[in-house]
Amino acid sequence: MKSHFDAVIVGGGPAGSYLAYNLSKDGFKVILIDNKPLSHLWDKPCGAIASPLILNYLDRMGINRDIAIEEKYNYVKVFNRNMNEIAEVKLPLIKVNRQEVGKELANELCNVGVKIIDKKMGVKLKVRDDIVSAVILNNGENICGRLIIDATGFTGILRHQLRGKIPEWLIDKEDLVIAVIEDNSERRRLFETFSLIIDKGIVPGGYAWYTPLEDRTIIGIGLQPVIPNIMLSKRLLYIKKLIGIRGKILGRSIGVIYARRALASFVYNGYAMVGDAGAQGNPLLGGGILGAFIGANIAYEQIKKALEESKGENLMISDLWGYNIEFMKKRGRLLAILDIIRLFTQALSNEDLIRFARQLPQEITFKLDDIVKIGMETLGTIIKARIFWKMIDVIKAIQRIQILFDKYPNSPEKIFEWTKEVNSIFSEFKKDIYKRK
Ligand SMILES: Cc1cc2nc3c(=O)[nH]c(=O)nc-3n(C[C@H](O)[C@H](O)[C@H](O)COP(=O)(O)OP(=O)(O)OC[C@H]3O[C@@H](n4cnc5c(N)ncnc54)[C@H](O)[C@@H]3O)c2cc1C
């Protein structure tokens, strides 16, 4: 049977909407399914702090920058639990107005011919003879396509059905961050820019953040769900007391973020994942909007090529493998290295974490060369400190990861073996850094 759609995209967040917009603009038949109403396409619990680089992706979809930017920041401040400033880093950031972007985007998607089904949930994949050929909605409707694209974000509801067929269909709890966000009517002058508070007692394995807006503030905390006594609300209250904020609570929301390297593969016969669904965000910051766009852009180029070149009805794993290869080259390696740094910071004692933060350079980019340079410079300045040996573990793990990413499989056959090797580097690394107290 011939599919009516070239691409069936489930999830209309940054990743899904970018892919839908661009494929449709190129003349492919695209359908986008989201469980929210179309007028709330991008609404979700999200701090919405992102690099201004995301504006390039929004420009491409015709979104006006004035609508997208709610606030601009030029640097980030880091505080300890006594509210002493321990670092100030030059890093341009914007607060994105997700609600307004979503509304504007809904129009743009319709303008380029994307068919949209809103308020419906994709609940199941239809898999026959090891090929995904459709997504089944919660009203029982089957939507068939040459490719089903999973852009459902963190939930993994569709990916879980490919258990055993793809590596890493299940994510370890230690690789998650659970976050609560509060919109508060007060603004404290002490925090004139986007600020982080790090303290392992208050936010173990994570951080609290403060986003000053014109006449209000967004406060958030994110921490690992594996810790005992998670007590998110109590911790948030503690942070609020610490920074002395007593305004009216305008809204509160809770969500989950993947804080780990990207999955080892994003494709199967008739199926591809993009954005958070493939854990393509930055593991160190839990920031996924830029990561979702970068992943979606790589996916777009490769899926477009596969749709044009493949003679078969459904795109097979071999047709889609180029997406994995390109992603791992351009982004996957960097995310794996940032994941090593994330685990390293989580393993530090509070005292060492503060010491490490004090050594942060005045300017940060997330380019691979810069990260290695920062690491080496930091190592140089803390050579006498006890984190020295942990840093050596970090460098060794980074070297091993670099070698393994150079050998990313050229075809699907060896992917399970490769994933096992990556995972064993990570487990050894975790064991090593927790051993060094
Ligand atoms: C509390 C919190 C704070 C965050 N703060 C930041 C931040 O400050 N900066 C940053 O860059 N990132 C932040 N993130 C992460 C960011 O929100 C995501 O990384 C980003 O939105 C990923 O985009 P996406 O398109 O992959 O997924 P999402 O934006 O999650 O979009 C997925 C879409 O799919 C829909 N959907 C899900 N399941 C189904 C289904 N079965 N059927 C139909 N539709 C479905 C959802 O409704 C949603 O519209 C935060 C996340 C959380 C939870």
The ligand as an SDF file (V2000), in Angstrom:
LIG
                    3D

 53 58  0  0  0  0  0  0  0  0999 V2000
   11.8190   22.1300   33.5450 C   0  0  0  0  0  0  0  0  0  0  0  0
   12.6290   22.2330   32.2720 C   0  0  0  0  0  0  0  0  0  0  0  0
   13.4470   23.3220   32.0660 C   0  0  0  0  0  0  0  0  0  0  0  0
   14.1650   23.4410   30.8730 C   0  0  0  0  0  0  0  0  0  0  0  0
   14.9220   24.5500   30.6640 N   0  0  0  0  0  0  0  0  0  0  0  0
   15.5620   24.6960   29.4930 C   0  0  0  0  0  0  0  0  0  0  0  0
   16.2780   25.8770   29.2050 C   0  0  0  0  0  0  0  0  0  0  0  0
   16.3440   26.8060   30.0160 O   0  0  0  0  0  0  0  0  0  0  0  0
   16.9050   25.9710   28.0030 N   0  0  0  0  0  0  0  0  0  0  0  0
   16.8440   24.9700   27.0810 C   0  0  0  0  0  0  0  0  0  0  0  0
   17.4300   25.1020   26.0010 O   0  0  0  0  0  0  0  0  0  0  0  0
   16.1460   23.8540   27.3180 N   0  0  0  0  0  0  0  0  0  0  0  0
   15.5200   23.6940   28.4870 C   0  0  0  0  0  0  0  0  0  0  0  0
   14.8010   22.5580   28.7220 N   0  0  0  0  0  0  0  0  0  0  0  0
   14.8160   21.4930   27.7080 C   0  0  0  0  0  0  0  0  0  0  0  0
   13.9440   21.8630   26.4990 C   0  0  0  0  0  0  0  0  0  0  0  0
   12.6390   22.1350   26.9240 O   0  0  0  0  0  0  0  0  0  0  0  0
   13.9310   20.7020   25.5160 C   0  0  0  0  0  0  0  0  0  0  0  0
   15.2320   20.1920   25.4120 O   0  0  0  0  0  0  0  0  0  0  0  0
   13.4810   21.1160   24.1240 C   0  0  0  0  0  0  0  0  0  0  0  0
   12.2100   21.6870   24.1510 O   0  0  0  0  0  0  0  0  0  0  0  0
   13.5100   19.8800   23.2360 C   0  0  0  0  0  0  0  0  0  0  0  0
   12.7690   20.0500   22.0780 O   0  0  0  0  0  0  0  0  0  0  0  0
   12.0520   18.8130   21.3880 P   0  0  0  0  0  0  0  0  0  0  0  0
   11.3710   19.3410   20.2010 O   0  0  0  0  0  0  0  0  0  0  0  0
   13.0080   17.7120   21.2200 O   0  0  0  0  0  0  0  0  0  0  0  0
   10.9990   18.2970   22.4640 O   0  0  0  0  0  0  0  0  0  0  0  0
    9.8050   19.0560   23.2000 P   0  0  0  0  0  0  0  0  0  0  0  0
    9.9970   20.5210   23.1870 O   0  0  0  0  0  0  0  0  0  0  0  0
    9.6310   18.3790   24.4890 O   0  0  0  0  0  0  0  0  0  0  0  0
    8.5500   18.7650   22.2580 O   0  0  0  0  0  0  0  0  0  0  0  0
    7.9190   17.5160   22.2290 C   0  0  0  0  0  0  0  0  0  0  0  0
    6.4940   17.7200   21.7300 C   0  0  0  0  0  0  0  0  0  0  0  0
    5.8840   16.4550   21.5160 O   0  0  0  0  0  0  0  0  0  0  0  0
    4.5960   16.4350   22.0890 C   0  0  0  0  0  0  0  0  0  0  0  0
    4.3460   15.0390   22.4250 N   0  0  0  0  0  0  0  0  0  0  0  0
    4.9840   14.2800   23.3470 C   0  0  0  0  0  0  0  0  0  0  0  0
    4.5340   13.0240   23.2920 N   0  0  0  0  0  0  0  0  0  0  0  0
    3.6120   12.9770   22.3170 C   0  0  0  0  0  0  0  0  0  0  0  0
    2.7950   11.9520   21.7860 C   0  0  0  0  0  0  0  0  0  0  0  0
    2.8870   10.7080   22.2350 N   0  0  0  0  0  0  0  0  0  0  0  0
    1.9430   12.2580   20.7870 N   0  0  0  0  0  0  0  0  0  0  0  0
    1.8500   13.5210   20.3190 C   0  0  0  0  0  0  0  0  0  0  0  0
    2.6000   14.5380   20.7730 N   0  0  0  0  0  0  0  0  0  0  0  0
    3.4690   14.2600   21.7570 C   0  0  0  0  0  0  0  0  0  0  0  0
    4.7120   17.3580   23.2990 C   0  0  0  0  0  0  0  0  0  0  0  0
    3.4770   17.8700   23.6890 O   0  0  0  0  0  0  0  0  0  0  0  0
    5.6290   18.4420   22.7330 C   0  0  0  0  0  0  0  0  0  0  0  0
    4.8930   19.4320   22.0480 O   0  0  0  0  0  0  0  0  0  0  0  0
   14.0650   22.4270   29.8960 C   0  0  0  0  0  0  0  0  0  0  0  0
   13.2370   21.3130   30.0980 C   0  0  0  0  0  0  0  0  0  0  0  0
   12.5150   21.2190   31.2690 C   0  0  0  0  0  0  0  0  0  0  0  0
   11.6100   20.0340   31.4730 C   0  0  0  0  0  0  0  0  0  0  0  0
  1  2  1  0
  2  3  1  0
  2 52  2  0
  3  4  2  0
  4  5  1  0
  4 50  1  0
  5  6  2  0
  6  7  1  0
  6 13  1  0
  7  8  2  0
  7  9  1  0
  9 10  1  0
 10 11  2  0
 10 12  1  0
 12 13  2  0
 13 14  1  0
 14 15  1  0
 14 50  1  0
 15 16  1  0
 16 17  1  0
 16 18  1  0
 18 19  1  0
 18 20  1  0
 20 21  1  0
 20 22  1  0
 22 23  1  0
 23 24  1  0
 24 25  2  0
 24 26  1  0
 24 27  1  0
 27 28  1  0
 28 29  2  0
 28 30  1  0
 28 31  1  0
 31 32  1  0
 32 33  1  0
 33 34  1  0
 33 48  1  0
 34 35  1  0
 35 36  1  0
 35 46  1  0
 36 37  1  0
 36 45  1  0
 37 38  2  0
 38 39  1  0
 39 40  1  0
 39 45  2  0
 40 41  1  0
 40 42  2  0
 42 43  1  0
 43 44  2  0
 44 45  1  0
 46 47  1  0
 46 48  1  0
 48 49  1  0
 50 51  2  0
 51 52  1  0
 52 53  1  0
M  END
$$$$
